[in-house]
Amino acid sequence: MLQTPSGGARDGAAAADSGLMSIGTVLNVLRDEFPEVTISKIRFLESEGLIEPRRTPSGYRKFSAQDVQRLGHVLRMQRDHYLPLKVIREHLDAMERGEAVVLPVVGRQRDGETSSEPSEAPTAARIGRSELLAAAEIGERELEEWESYGLIAPLADGAYDAEAVTVAALVAELGRFGIEPRHLRAMKAAADRQAGLVDQVVAPLKRHRNPQTRAHAEARTKELAGLTVRLHAALVQTALGVRLP
């Protein structure tokens, strides 16, 4: 007598037949180009309306090839152009409408920079405090606490770089598991040490007179950052004896 698959088994079979992918599969597809991407990041981008994966009757997310392609566009624009999510969403929506759009350049001038030559690498996009609170869905008191532990820090003019939204979302998600900001100070200290190590390696390239060499320093920084993130993730998994999808 044949048995009818139940729940997740039916969902998985249907997804396989339709060519849809689980969030774990999507993560593996994206990690070749974006080694720092996480499941939490994908869920956050979904919550921000950047992607809309289908849901099975059991509630599992299932992604189409178009969803994965759109995710790649989002992550690429964050990485290469430092654009805030609102600008990325508007840009992708315009593309889907068939409009000819020019990718905006968002950045800030470095303190004391007077050269008329274009910057060799884009600087981080900025968002205001109220925008950060809304994007992370947190209150003023929570943000003040996170700042007191050094998890998030404003720029000199009081604004925040776009990556602060990602940090805030992850801190909030960890909080749902009972991990408080004070518990994350060691993680922040470790990240600072990793950044210091990368800076030490690329510092000679950044100080070089040749503009091409200085531009190479930016690429080397990104490459080293990706490697350190992957190593950190592997070490945590090894210490816990788990394997993430």
C-alpha positions in Angstrom: 0.0 0.0 0.0 1.4 3.4 -1.0 1.9 5.9 1.7 1.1 9.6 1.0 3.9 11.9 2.0 2.9 14.4 4.7 3.6 18.0 5.5 7.2 18.9 4.6 7.7 15.9 2.4 4.8 16.9 0.1 6.1 20.5 0.1 9.6 19.3 -0.7 8.4 17.1 -3.6 6.3 19.9 -5.0 9.1 22.4 -4.8 11.5 20.0 -6.5 9.0 19.5 -9.3 8.5 23.2 -9.8 12.2 24.1 -9.6 11.9 26.1 -6.5 14.7 26.2 -3.9 14.8 26.2 -0.1 16.4 29.1 1.7 19.4 26.8 2.5 19.9 26.0 -1.2 19.7 29.7 -2.0 22.3 30.4 0.6 24.7 27.9 -1.0 24.1 29.4 -4.5 24.8 32.9 -3.3 27.8 32.2 -1.1 30.2 31.7 -4.0 29.9 35.5 -4.8 28.7 36.7 -1.4 30.5 34.7 1.3 29.2 36.9 4.1 25.5 36.3 3.3 23.5 34.5 5.9 20.0 33.1 6.3 19.2 36.0 8.6 20.3 38.5 5.9 18.0 36.8 3.4 15.1 36.9 5.8 15.8 40.5 6.6 15.7 41.5 2.9 12.4 39.7 2.6 11.0 41.6 5.5 12.1 44.8 3.8 10.2 43.9 0.7 13.2 43.3 -1.6 12.1 39.8 -2.4 8.8 37.9 -2.1 9.5 34.1 -2.0 6.5 31.7 -2.2 5.3 29.9 0.9 4.2 26.3 1.0 1.1 25.3 2.9 3.4 24.4 5.8 5.0 27.9 5.8 8.3 27.0 4.2 10.0 29.7 2.0 10.5 28.6 -1.6 12.6 30.7 -4.0 12.4 30.8 -7.8 15.4 31.4 -10.0 14.1 35.0 -10.5 14.1 35.5 -6.7 17.7 34.4 -6.5 18.7 36.7 -9.4 17.0 39.6 -7.6 18.7 38.7 -4.4 22.0 38.8 -6.3 21.2 42.3 -7.6 20.4 43.5 -4.1 23.6 42.2 -2.5 25.7 43.4 -5.4 24.3 47.0 -5.2 24.9 46.9 -1.4 28.5 45.7 -1.8 29.6 47.6 -4.9 27.6 50.8 -4.6 26.8 51.1 -0.9 23.2 52.0 -1.6 20.5 52.0 1.1 17.7 49.4 0.7 15.1 52.1 -0.2 17.1 53.2 -3.1 17.8 49.6 -4.2 14.1 48.7 -4.0 13.1 51.7 -6.1 15.8 50.9 -8.7 14.8 47.3 -9.1 11.1 48.2 -9.3 11.9 50.6 -12.1 13.9 48.0 -13.9 10.9 45.6 -13.7 8.7 48.2 -15.2 11.1 48.4 -18.1 12.3 51.9 -17.4 15.7 53.0 -18.3 17.3 54.0 -15.0 20.8 55.1 -14.1 22.2 53.6 -10.9 22.6 56.5 -8.4 25.9 57.2 -6.8 25.5 57.6 -3.1 28.4 58.5 -0.9 30.0 61.1 1.4 33.0 63.2 0.9 35.9 62.3 3.2 36.8 64.9 5.8 39.2 67.4 4.4 39.0 66.0 0.8 39.4 68.8 -1.7 40.6 67.0 -4.8 38.4 67.3 -7.9 39.4 63.8 -9.0 36.7 61.2 -8.6 37.0 58.9 -5.6 38.7 55.6 -6.4 36.1 53.6 -4.4 32.6 54.5 -3.3 32.1 55.6 0.3 29.4 54.2 2.5 25.9 55.5 2.1 24.4 57.2 5.1 21.0 56.9 6.8 19.5 59.0 9.5 18.8 57.9 13.0 15.0 57.8 12.5 15.6 55.7 9.3 17.7 53.3 11.2 15.1 52.9 14.0 12.4 52.3 11.4 14.4 49.8 9.3 15.5 47.8 12.3 12.1 48.1 14.0 13.6 49.1 17.3 13.1 51.9 19.8 15.4 54.8 20.9 16.2 53.0 24.2 17.4 49.9 22.4 19.6 51.8 20.0 21.1 53.8 22.9 21.9 50.5 24.7 23.6 49.0 21.6 25.6 52.2 21.1 26.8 52.0 24.7 28.3 48.6 24.0 29.9 49.7 20.8 27.8 47.4 18.6 26.6 50.4 16.5 28.2 53.8 16.2 27.2 56.9 14.4 29.4 58.7 12.0 30.9 62.1 12.8 27.8 64.0 11.6 25.4 61.8 13.6 24.3 59.7 10.6 25.0 55.9 10.2 26.4 53.8 7.4 24.1 51.5 5.6 25.6 48.4 7.2 24.3 49.6 10.6 20.9 48.3 9.5 22.2 44.8 9.0 24.0 44.9 12.4 20.8 46.2 14.1 18.6 43.5 12.5 21.0 40.7 13.6 21.3 42.1 17.2 17.5 42.2 17.4 17.2 38.6 16.1 19.8 37.3 18.5 17.8 39.1 21.3 14.8 36.9 20.5 17.0 34.0 21.7 17.9 35.7 24.9 21.3 36.9 23.8 21.6 40.4 25.2 23.8 43.3 23.8 26.2 42.9 26.7 26.9 39.3 25.6 28.0 40.6 22.2 30.9 42.8 23.3 33.3 39.9 22.9 32.1 39.4 19.3 32.5 43.1 18.6 36.0 43.0 20.0 36.9 40.0 17.9 35.6 41.8 14.8 37.7 44.9 15.5 40.8 42.7 15.9 40.0 41.0 12.5 39.6 44.4 10.9 42.8 45.6 12.4 44.6 42.6 11.0 43.2 43.2 7.5 44.1 46.9 7.7 47.7 46.0 8.7 48.0 43.8 5.6 46.7 46.4 3.1 48.1 49.5 4.7 51.2 49.6 2.5 49.0 49.4 -0.6 46.7 52.2 0.6 49.7 54.5 1.1 51.2 53.9 -2.3 51.5 56.8 -4.8 50.1 54.8 -7.7 46.3 55.2 -7.9 46.0 51.7 -9.4 47.8 50.2 -6.4 45.5 52.1 -4.0 42.5 50.8 -6.0 44.0 47.3 -5.6 44.0 47.8 -1.9 40.2 48.2 -1.9 39.8 44.9 -3.8 42.3 43.2 -1.5 40.4 44.5 1.6 37.2 43.0 0.3 38.9 39.7 -0.5 40.5 39.5 3.0 37.2 40.5 4.7 35.4 37.7 2.9 38.0 35.2 4.0 38.0 36.3 7.6 34.2 36.1 7.7 34.3 32.6 6.3 37.0 31.5 8.7 35.1 32.9 11.7 32.0 31.1 10.6 33.9 27.8 10.2 35.5 28.1 13.6 32.2 28.8 15.3 30.6 25.8 13.6 33.5 23.6 14.6 33.3 24.8 18.2 29.6 24.0 18.3 29.8 20.8 16.4 27.2 21.9 13.9 27.0 22.4 10.2 24.9 25.3 8.8 23.0 24.8 5.6 
